[in-house]
């Protein structure tokens, strides 16, 4: 017993030392700029029991460091959560006055614009000292304006724009970016692992594999398996950001090395096309590539027929700019001869970062991404038209091309004009470490601008389905290994870049009607219900009060219909407004908080209920045609209770929706449910997919029950309907 008493203090000491060691390592990695490594060390420290015994001051320091590491590695969900934890620590939070700004900033990046507005206004109302905080207040004014802009732009998505992820043949859990076509192949850049014992990166330290940028290609415009492009990549070197010259005879790309501050510095190279391969690469001259200490990246080449000039656009943080990265341009005079680079000026460039330029010569339009022009989150895509020797005011291209995440590398395919690609780390992208750490590549179609008198064609497939239809060569045939240095021929106009023909019945193909428009139609005629038509109306989210229906039970079914639950929920709106706003100081800020709750009840709770009623009416009409349908529902909960309880609660909520359909129009769905023509597919997931940042503090009902953030998670979602597979 005496030995145990002697040993016990040493055990406590070793646990404490272990936690302190990890916190020290995390702090070093954070200061060194290894944000992913810092996140790993902080998370390990948080798991140790000894961390809870640390002084509050030490805990606050760890929360701050972890939130900062998450923010700078684009994991805004966790960053938001830990800034919030720090904000509730009382006197310990005083050591981190900039936390108020960054908390609001992460709310913006999580598309919580109304709440971000409240927090930015609260930060601006404070009296601050010191250049850093004063600079943050100036920035907060701009961010506040951007949040208000984002709220409006989200209400008006651009019609006719279609966006789809390229899927697992191209996208991985690591960054995939910089897409463009070379013939019928998609070239893109990506981070891939290489073994290198001389370097340390956090992602796979135990196996001594490290991430480096590489250039890859995928046949069929991104439908084939990705493979490295021979002759371009170098071991243990970051290679990427490729761009084909306008004549198809050169490929520009960047080589990047880390400087002593662990920042990437890039130079632009170009490589000639030699038959079906790429030749010997060479760096652009020093007049184009910036000196050490600066970066030159994101090349894009175009021939401007109006000016009769060959132009290379690029991004650089060199002297003579307006902020961080700026868009620059240089005239290409010959094989390795260039004019003097010039900055595109204050119409395009700002005190923030402007990057990934793409010049569409046919429309004289420059597309680029910016962190400062009014946008929805991080980098947004903008466009500006050339006007003689200047540029029009940049215009945000809107939703769905832009999101609250980073949206970059906009590209339109030559000769296609309405088809292209871009990169984004928006929700739904594959991830390595955080909710939005890593970019994926998305295909896009833009609306065709139709004028009165134009001839239009209505194809069976959507433009994006047609353009991404698999190359027939890749369908049902195992390909022979390609020549190691093969490069596809750059097509001439109207050749292989024409959208692939959809596979149809060759004997009796569908008729494609041609119609000449004397004027543009103004009347909107609703289509007859179909699977495709109804899919466009999804998802529909249906919201619930806390622990509703049927409180404090592990039952998985309920007798309550969704309509009954919805009507009871609406009666609680005033209570939600009062409870949520009470945590804020000042009548104006409280009023804005109440308005945010009211907006949630009006647009989400009531708005989605109205959409449900319309949707069910159309679904009933579809079933009356004989179509057999699967109806997919997913349940969510806020994280106040255990996962086991939440799973059953989500099932009860789905049960209320089944009751809703049983009672709809006096039982109109009942025959279809009983015959199996309408089937429910349930996925009840409790809290397992709740975004980080939603409060789970049972002693904080204002934020874990009454906040819009938490209320937004208490829902079921009609995610999909699909035709039932035919029985063999």
C-alpha positions in Angstrom: 0.0 0.0 0.0 2.8 2.4 0.9 4.5 1.6 -2.5 1.2 2.5 -4.3 0.9 5.8 -2.4 4.5 6.6 -3.4 3.8 5.6 -7.0 0.5 7.4 -7.5 1.9 11.0 -7.4 4.5 9.9 -10.1 1.7 8.6 -12.3 -0.2 11.9 -12.0 3.0 13.7 -12.8 3.7 11.6 -15.9 0.2 12.2 -17.2 0.5 15.9 -16.7 4.0 16.0 -18.3 2.6 14.0 -21.3 -0.2 16.5 -21.8 2.2 19.5 -21.4 4.6 18.0 -23.9 1.9 17.7 -26.6 0.8 21.2 -25.9 4.3 22.5 -26.3 4.8 20.6 -29.5 1.5 21.9 -30.8 2.5 25.4 -30.1 5.8 25.0 -31.9 4.1 23.5 -34.9 1.6 26.4 -34.9 4.3 29.0 -34.8 6.2 27.2 -37.6 3.1 27.2 -39.9 2.5 23.5 -39.8 -1.2 23.9 -39.0 -2.2 20.3 -39.7 0.5 19.0 -37.4 -0.6 21.4 -34.7 -4.2 20.2 -35.0 -3.1 16.6 -34.5 -1.0 17.5 -31.4 -3.8 19.6 -29.8 -6.3 16.9 -30.4 -4.1 14.3 -28.8 -3.6 16.6 -25.8 -7.3 17.1 -25.4 -7.8 13.3 -25.1 -5.6 13.1 -22.1 -7.4 13.2 -18.7 -4.6 15.4 -17.4 -5.8 18.2 -19.7 -9.0 18.7 -17.7 -6.8 19.3 -14.7 -4.8 22.0 -16.3 -5.3 25.6 -15.0 -8.0 27.5 -16.8 -5.3 29.8 -18.3 -3.5 26.8 -19.9 -6.8 25.5 -21.2 -7.7 28.9 -22.7 -4.2 29.0 -24.4 -4.8 25.5 -25.9 -8.3 26.4 -27.1 -6.9 29.5 -28.8 -4.1 27.7 -30.4 -6.3 24.9 -31.6 -8.9 27.3 -33.1 -6.1 29.2 -34.9 -4.6 26.0 -36.3 -8.1 24.8 -37.5 -8.9 28.2 -39.0 -5.6 28.3 -40.9 -6.0 24.8 -42.2 -9.6 25.7 -43.4 -11.4 23.6 -40.8 -13.8 26.4 -40.0 -16.3 24.2 -38.2 -13.9 23.1 -35.5 -12.4 26.6 -35.4 -15.8 28.1 -34.7 -16.5 25.6 -32.0 -13.3 26.3 -30.1 -13.5 30.1 -30.5 -16.9 29.8 -28.9 -15.5 27.6 -26.1 -12.9 30.3 -25.4 -15.5 33.1 -25.6 -17.3 31.5 -22.6 -14.3 31.2 -20.3 -14.8 34.4 -18.5 -11.7 36.4 -17.5 -9.3 34.0 -19.4 -10.7 35.1 -22.7 -9.4 38.7 -22.1 -5.9 37.6 -23.2 -7.3 37.0 -26.7 -9.1 40.1 -27.9 -8.8 39.3 -31.6 -10.9 36.1 -30.9 -14.1 38.1 -31.3 -13.2 38.9 -34.9 -12.1 35.4 -35.8 -15.2 33.9 -34.3 -17.3 36.0 -36.5 -15.0 35.3 -39.4 -15.5 31.5 -39.0 -19.3 31.9 -38.8 -19.1 33.7 -42.2 -17.1 30.8 -43.6 -19.7 28.4 -42.3 -22.4 30.3 -44.2 -24.0 31.5 -40.9 -24.2 35.0 -42.2 -27.0 36.3 -39.9 -25.1 35.2 -36.8 -21.8 36.5 -38.2 -23.4 39.9 -38.7 -24.4 40.0 -35.0 -20.8 39.1 -34.0 -19.1 41.5 -36.3 -21.4 44.3 -35.1 -20.6 43.4 -31.5 -16.9 43.5 -32.3 -17.2 46.8 -34.0 -19.0 48.3 -31.0 -16.0 47.6 -28.7 -13.4 50.2 -28.0 -10.0 48.7 -29.0 -6.4 49.7 -28.7 -3.4 48.8 -30.8 -2.7 48.6 -34.5 -3.6 44.9 -34.8 -7.1 45.3 -33.3 -7.8 48.5 -35.1 -6.8 46.9 -38.4 -9.2 44.0 -37.6 -12.0 46.4 -37.0 -11.4 48.0 -40.4 -11.5 44.5 -41.9 -14.6 43.7 -39.9 -16.4 46.6 -41.6 -15.7 45.0 -44.9 -16.6 41.5 -43.7 -19.9 42.8 -42.3 -20.7 44.3 -45.7 -19.8 41.0 -47.4 -22.1 39.1 -45.0 -25.0 41.3 -45.9 -24.2 40.9 -49.6 -24.0 37.1 -49.2 -27.4 37.0 -47.6 -28.9 38.7 -50.6 -27.0 36.7 -53.3 -28.0 33.4 -51.8 -31.6 34.3 -52.4 -31.0 34.6 -56.2 -29.1 31.6 -57.5 -28.1 31.9 -61.2 -30.6 29.9 -63.3 -29.2 27.4 -65.9 -25.9 26.8 -64.1 -25.2 23.2 -63.3 -22.4 22.0 -61.1 -21.3 18.4 -60.4 -18.3 16.8 -58.7 -16.1 14.7 -61.0 -16.1 11.9 -58.5 -13.5 9.4 -57.2 -11.6 8.8 -60.5 -10.3 12.4 -60.2 -11.0 13.7 -56.7 -9.3 12.3 -53.6 -9.2 13.2 -49.9 -6.2 15.5 -50.8 -6.3 18.7 -52.8 -7.3 18.4 -56.5 -7.2 21.7 -58.5 -6.2 23.6 -61.6 -8.4 21.8 -64.2 -8.1 22.3 -68.0 -8.5 20.3 -71.2 -5.7 19.1 -73.5 -7.6 17.6 -76.3 -10.2 15.3 -74.8 -8.1 14.7 -71.6 -8.6 16.6 -68.4 -5.2 17.9 -67.0 -5.3 18.8 -63.4 -3.0 19.3 -60.4 -3.2 17.3 -57.1 -1.4 16.5 -53.9 0.0 13.0 -53.9 2.2 11.0 -51.5 5.9 10.3 -52.1 8.4 8.7 -49.7 11.0 11.2 -48.6 12.9 10.6 -45.4 14.4 14.1 -45.4 11.2 16.0 -44.8 8.5 15.9 -42.2 4.8 16.5 -43.0 2.1 15.8 -40.5 -0.3 13.7 -42.6 1.7 10.4 -42.7 4.7 10.9 -40.5 4.6 7.3 -39.3 5.1 5.9 -42.8 7.5 8.6 -44.0 5.3 9.6 -46.9 4.8 13.3 -47.8 2.4 15.2 -50.0 3.8 16.9 -53.1 2.0 18.7 -56.0 1.8 16.7 -59.2 0.2 17.1 -62.7 -2.2 14.3 -63.7 -4.6 13.6 -66.6 -7.9 11.8 -67.0 -9.4 10.6 -70.3 -13.0 11.5 -71.3 -12.9 15.0 -69.8 -12.4 13.6 -66.4 -14.3 10.3 -66.6 -11.2 8.0 -66.9 -8.8 7.0 -64.1 -6.2 9.6 -63.3 -2.6 9.0 -64.1 0.6 11.1 -63.8 1.6 13.1 -66.9 5.0 11.7 -68.1 7.9 14.2 -68.3 6.4 17.0 -66.2 6.6 15.8 -62.6 9.8 15.8 -60.4 10.4 13.8 -57.3 10.1 15.6 -54.0 9.1 18.8 -55.8 5.8 20.7 -55.9 4.7 20.8 -59.6 1.3 22.1 -60.6 -1.0 24.9 -62.0 -0.6 23.8 -65.6 -2.2 25.7 -68.5 -2.2 25.0 -72.3 -1.2 27.8 -74.6 -3.9 29.2 -77.0 -2.3 27.4 -80.0 -1.9 24.1 -78.1 1.9 24.0 -78.7 3.1 24.9 -75.2 2.2 23.9 -71.6 2.8 26.4 -68.8 3.1 25.2 -65.2 4.8 26.1 -61.9 7.6 24.6 -59.8 7.5 25.6 -56.2 9.9 25.3 -53.3 9.5 26.2 -49.6 11.5 29.1 -48.3 12.9 29.3 -44.7 9.5 30.5 -43.5 7.9 27.3 -44.8 6.1 29.3 -47.5 5.9 28.1 -51.1 7.7 30.3 -53.7 6.8 29.4 -57.3 8.2 30.1 -60.7 6.5 29.6 -64.1 8.0 27.1 -66.5 6.9 26.1 -70.0 7.4 23.0 -72.1 7.0 22.5 -75.8 4.9 19.9 -77.4 7.0 17.4 -79.3 4.8 15.1 -81.4 2.7 13.1 -78.9 5.0 14.0 -75.9 6.2 17.0 -74.0 9.7 18.3 -74.6 12.3 19.8 -72.3 11.0 22.3 -69.7 12.5 25.7 -69.2 11.9 28.5 -66.7 10.5 31.8 -68.0 13.0 34.6 -67.9 13.7 36.6 -64.8 11.8 39.5 -66.3 8.6 37.4 -65.7 9.5 35.3 -62.7 9.8 37.4 -59.6 13.1 37.4 -57.5 13.4 35.3 -54.4 11.1 36.3 -51.6 8.1 36.5 -54.0 6.0 34.0 -55.9 4.9 33.8 -59.5 2.1 31.3 -60.1 -1.3 30.5 -61.8 -0.3 31.0 -65.5 -3.0 31.4 -68.1 -2.3 32.0 -71.8 -4.7 33.5 -74.3 -4.5 35.1 -77.7 -6.5 38.4 -77.8 -7.6 38.7 -81.4 -8.9 42.3 -80.9 -5.5 43.5 -79.8 -3.7 40.9 -81.9 -1.5 40.0 -78.9 -0.4 36.8 -77.2 -0.9 37.4 -73.5 0.2 35.5 -70.4 -1.8 36.2 -67.2 -0.5 35.1 -63.8 -0.7 35.8 -60.1 2.2 37.3 -58.0 2.9 39.0 -54.7 5.8 41.0 -56.2 6.5 44.6 -55.6 4.2 47.1 -57.3 1.0 45.3 -56.3 -2.0 46.4 -54.2 -2.1 43.8 -51.5 -1.2 40.1 -51.3 -1.4 38.2 -54.6 -2.4 40.3 -57.6 -3.2 39.5 -61.2 -0.5 40.5 -63.6 -0.1 40.2 -67.4 2.8 40.1 -69.9 2.8 40.1 -73.7 4.4 37.0 -75.2 6.7 38.3 -78.1 8.3 35.0 -79.2 9.4 31.6 -78.1 11.2 32.9 -75.0 10.7 36.7 -75.4 8.4 38.7 -73.2 7.4 42.3 -72.7 7.4 44.0 -69.4 4.9 42.5 -66.9 2.1 45.0 -65.8 -0.4 44.9 -63.0 -4.0 44.9 -64.0 -4.7 47.8 -61.7 -7.1 48.6 -58.8 -10.2 47.7 -60.8 -9.2 44.1 -60.5 -6.6 43.9 -57.6 -7.3 44.8 -54.0 -5.7 44.7 -50.5 -6.6 41.0 -50.4 -5.6 38.2 -52.7 -6.5 37.8 -56.4 -5.6 34.6 -58.0 -6.2 31.9 -60.7 -6.9 34.2 -63.7 -8.6 32.8 -66.8 -9.1 35.1 -69.8 -11.9 34.1 -72.2 -10.8 35.8 -75.4 -14.1 35.3 -77.3 -16.0 37.4 -74.8 -13.1 39.6 -73.7 -13.8 38.5 -70.1 -11.3 37.9 -67.3 -12.4 35.4 -64.6 -10.4 35.3 -61.4 -10.8 34.5 -57.7 -10.6 37.1 -54.9 -10.7 37.2 -51.1 -11.6 40.9 -51.0 -14.2 41.8 -53.6 -17.6 41.2 -51.9 -18.2 37.5 -51.7 -19.7 34.6 -49.8 -16.8 33.2 -47.9 -13.1 32.7 -48.8 -12.1 33.0 -52.4 -15.1 33.8 -54.7 -15.0 33.7 -58.5 -15.5 37.1 -60.3 -15.6 38.2 -63.9 -14.7 41.6 -65.5 -14.9 42.6 -69.1 -12.2 44.5 -71.0 -13.2 48.0 -71.8 -10.5 49.5 -74.1 -7.5 49.9 -71.8 -9.4 49.2 -68.5 -11.7 46.7 -66.9 -15.4 46.8 -65.9 -16.2 46.5 -62.2 -15.7 42.9 -61.2 -19.0 41.0 -60.8 -19.5 38.1 -58.5 -20.6 35.1 -60.6 -23.1 34.1 -57.9 -24.5 30.8 -56.6 -24.0 27.9 -57.3 -20.6 28.6 -58.7 -19.6 30.4 -55.5 -20.1 29.1 -51.9 -19.1 30.0 -48.4 -15.9 28.0 -49.0 -13.0 28.6 -51.5 -13.9 28.6 -55.2 -11.0 29.0 -57.6 -9.5 27.9 -61.0 -12.6 28.8 -63.1 -12.1 27.5 -66.7 -14.2 27.4 -69.8 -13.3 24.7 -72.4 -12.3 26.0 -75.9 -15.0 25.9 -78.5 -17.6 24.8 -76.0 -18.2 28.2 -74.3 -20.8 26.9 -71.8 -18.8 23.9 -70.4 -15.9 24.1 -68.0 -14.5 23.3 -64.6 -13.5 24.9 -61.3 -12.1 23.8 -57.9 -13.7 24.2 -54.5 -13.5 22.9 -51.0 -17.2 23.4 -50.4 -19.2 20.9 -48.3 -19.5 17.6 -50.2 -15.8 17.7 -51.3 -13.7 14.7 -50.2 -11.5 15.7 -47.2 -8.3 14.7 -45.5 -8.5 16.3 -42.0 -11.3 18.8 -41.7 -14.7 19.8 -43.0 -13.3 21.9 -45.8 -9.6 21.3 -45.9 -9.1 20.2 -49.5 -10.2 21.2 -53.0 -12.1 19.0 -55.4 -12.7 19.5 -59.1 -16.2 20.2 -60.3 -17.6 20.3 -63.8 -19.9 23.2 -64.7 -22.3 24.3 -67.5 -23.3 27.9 -68.0 -26.6 29.1 -69.5 -26.7 29.9 -73.2 -27.6 33.5 -73.8 -30.6 33.4 -76.1 -31.8 36.4 -78.1 -35.2 36.7 -79.8 -35.0 34.9 -83.2 -32.3 32.4 -82.1 -32.8 28.8 -83.0 -32.7 26.5 -80.0 -32.4 22.7 -79.5 -33.9 20.8 -76.6 -31.8 17.6 -76.1 -32.9 14.6 -74.0 -29.9 14.9 -71.7 -28.9 17.9 -69.6 -25.9 19.7 -71.0 -23.6 18.5 -68.2 -24.8 14.8 -68.6 -24.0 15.1 -72.3 -20.7 16.7 -71.9 -19.5 14.3 -69.3 -20.9 11.2 -71.1 -18.2 8.6 -71.1 -16.0 8.3 -74.2 -17.2 5.1 -76.0 -13.6 3.9 -76.0 -13.8 3.7 -72.2 -17.1 1.8 -72.0 -17.0 -1.9 -71.7 -13.5 -2.3 -73.1 -10.2 -2.9 -71.2 -7.7 -0.4 -72.7 -4.2 -1.4 -73.7 -1.5 0.5 -71.7 -0.9 3.8 -73.5 2.5 4.9 -74.8 4.5 6.4 -71.8 4.9 9.8 -73.3 1.6 10.2 -75.2 0.1 13.6 -75.5 -3.3 14.0 -77.3 -3.5 16.1 -80.4 -4.9 19.5 -79.8 -8.1 19.5 -81.8 -9.0 22.0 -84.4 -12.4 23.7 -84.3 -15.5 21.5 -84.3 -13.5 18.3 -83.9 -13.3 16.0 -80.8 -14.2 18.7 -78.3 -17.8 18.6 -79.6 -20.1 17.1 -76.9 -20.3 13.3 -77.2 -23.6 12.1 -78.7 -25.8 10.5 -76.2 -26.4 6.7 -76.6 -30.0 6.3 -77.9 -32.0 3.6 -79.7 -30.5 3.8 -83.3 -33.7 2.5 -84.9 -36.2 4.9 -83.3 -34.2 7.8 -81.8 -36.0 10.6 -79.9 -37.2 13.5 -82.0 -35.4 16.8 -81.2 -37.7 19.7 -82.1 -36.3 22.9 -83.5 -38.2 26.1 -82.6 -37.6 29.6 -83.8 -38.3 32.2 -81.1 -40.0 35.5 -82.2 -39.8 36.7 -78.6 -38.7 35.3 -75.3 -41.4 33.4 -73.4 -42.6 35.0 -70.2 -45.2 32.5 -68.9 -43.8 29.8 -66.6 -45.5 26.5 -67.2 -45.0 23.8 -64.6 -43.9 20.5 -66.0 -45.8 17.3 -65.5 -44.4 15.4 -62.5 -41.5 13.1 -63.2 -38.6 11.7 -61.2 -36.2 14.3 -62.7 -38.7 17.1 -62.1 -39.2 16.1 -58.4 -35.5 15.7 -57.8 -35.0 19.3 -58.7 -37.2 20.3 -55.7 -35.0 18.3 -53.2 -33.7 18.4 -50.6 -36.6 19.5 -48.4 -35.8 19.9 -44.7 -38.5 19.6 -42.0 -37.7 21.0 -38.6 -38.6 20.1 -35.0 -38.6 21.5 -31.5 -36.0 20.0 -29.1 -36.7 16.4 -28.1 -39.9 16.4 -30.3 -42.0 14.4 -30.9 -42.6 12.6 -27.7 -40.1 13.8 -25.1 -37.9 11.6 -22.9 -38.4 8.3 -24.5 -36.4 5.7 -26.4 -39.3 4.8 -28.6 -38.6 4.7 -32.3 -42.2 5.5 -33.5 -44.8 8.1 -32.7 -48.5 8.7 -33.4 -47.9 12.4 -34.1 -47.9 13.6 -37.8 -45.4 16.1 -39.0 -48.2 18.7 -39.5 -49.1 18.4 -35.8 -45.4 18.7 -34.7 -45.0 21.7 -37.1 -48.0 23.6 -35.8 -46.8 23.1 -32.2 -43.3 24.3 -33.2 -44.6 27.5 -34.7 -46.2 28.5 -31.4 -42.7 28.6 -29.8 -41.3 31.3 -32.1 -41.5 34.1 -29.6 -39.9 32.0 -26.9 -37.0 31.2 -29.2 -36.5 34.9 -30.0 -36.5 35.9 -26.4 -34.2 33.1 -25.2 -31.6 33.4 -28.0 -31.4 37.2 -27.9 -31.0 37.5 -24.1 -27.3 36.5 -24.3 -26.4 39.7 -26.2 -25.9 43.3 -24.8 -27.6 46.3 -26.4 -31.1 46.7 -27.8 -29.9 46.9 -31.4 -27.9 43.7 -31.3 -30.7 41.9 -29.5 -33.2 43.0 -32.1 -31.0 41.6 -34.9 -30.7 38.3 -33.0 -34.5 38.1 -32.7 -34.8 39.0 -36.4 -32.4 36.1 -37.2 -34.6 33.6 -35.3 -37.8 35.1 -37.0 -36.2 34.6 -40.4 -35.4 31.0 -39.6 -39.0 30.3 -38.6 -40.4 32.1 -41.6 -38.0 30.9 -44.4 -37.0 27.5 -43.1 -39.7 26.1 -40.7 -42.7 27.5 -42.5 -41.1 27.8 -46.0 -40.0 24.2 -46.1 -43.5 23.0 -44.8 -45.1 24.8 -47.7 -42.6 23.2 -50.1 -43.5 19.8 -48.6 -47.2 20.2 -49.3 -46.6 21.1 -52.9 -44.1 18.2 -53.3 -46.4 15.6 -51.9 -49.2 16.7 -54.3 -46.8 16.3 -57.2 -45.6 12.9 -55.9 -49.2 11.7 -55.6 -49.8 12.7 -59.3 -46.6 10.8 -60.3 -47.8 7.6 -58.4 -51.1 7.8 -60.2 -49.3 7.3 -63.5 -48.1 3.9 -62.2 -44.5 4.9 -61.5 -42.9 3.0 -58.5 -40.9 5.3 -56.3 -38.4 5.0 -53.5 -38.6 7.9 -51.0 -35.3 8.5 -49.1 -35.3 10.2 -45.7 -32.5 11.1 -43.4 -32.9 12.1 -39.7 -30.7 14.7 -37.8 -30.6 15.8 -34.2 -28.8 18.5 -32.2 -26.1 17.0 -30.0 -27.6 17.5 -26.5 -28.2 13.8 -25.8 -26.4 10.6 -26.2 -25.9 9.2 -29.7 -28.1 6.2 -28.8 -30.9 8.5 -27.7 -30.5 10.7 -30.8 -30.7 7.7 -33.2 -34.1 6.8 -31.8 -35.2 10.4 -31.8 -34.4 10.7 -35.5 -36.4 7.5 -36.1 -39.4 9.1 -34.3 -39.1 12.1 -36.5 -39.1 10.0 -39.6 -42.1 8.1 -38.2 -44.0 11.4 -38.0 -43.3 11.9 -41.7 -44.7 8.4 -42.5 -47.8 9.4 -40.4 -48.0 12.6 -42.4 -48.2 10.6 -45.7 -50.7 8.2 -44.2 -53.0 11.2 -43.5 -52.3 13.3 -46.6 -55.5 14.1 -48.5 -57.5 11.7 -46.4 -55.2 8.8 -46.9 -54.4 9.2 -50.6 -50.9 7.6 -50.2 -52.1 4.6 -48.3 -52.8 2.3 -51.3 -49.3 3.0 -52.7 -47.6 2.4 -49.4 -49.4 -0.9 -48.8 -48.9 -2.2 -52.3 -45.2 -1.3 -52.2 -45.4 1.1 -55.1 -44.1 3.8 -52.7 -41.3 2.6 -50.4 -39.5 4.4 -47.6 -35.7 4.2 -47.4 -34.7 5.5 -43.9 -31.3 6.5 -42.7 -31.5 7.7 -39.1 -28.2 9.0 -38.0 -28.7 10.9 -34.7 -25.9 13.3 -34.1 -23.2 11.5 -36.0 -23.2 14.0 -38.9 -23.9 17.2 -37.0 -21.4 19.9 -38.1 -18.7 20.9 -35.6 -19.7 24.2 -34.0 -23.2 23.2 -32.8 -23.4 23.6 -29.1 -23.7 20.4 -27.0 -23.7 22.1 -23.6 -26.8 21.0 -21.7 -26.4 23.9 -19.3 -26.5 26.4 -22.1 -30.0 26.0 -23.5 -29.8 29.4 -25.3 -27.3 28.0 -27.7 -27.9 24.3 -27.6 -31.7 24.6 -28.0 -32.8 28.1 -29.0 -30.0 29.2 -31.4 -30.7 29.0 -35.1 -27.5 26.9 -35.3 -28.9 24.1 -33.1 -32.4 24.4 -34.4 -31.2 23.9 -37.9 -29.9 20.5 -37.0 -33.2 19.2 -35.5 -34.7 18.0 -38.8 -35.5 15.3 -41.2 -34.6 15.7 -44.8 -36.2 14.3 -47.9 -32.9 13.8 -49.8 -33.9 11.8 -52.9 -36.6 10.0 -54.7 -35.8 7.4 -57.4 -37.5 4.9 -59.5 -37.6 1.5 -57.9 -35.4 -1.0 -59.7 -37.4 -3.4 -61.9 -37.6 -7.0 -60.6 -35.9 -9.6 -62.9 
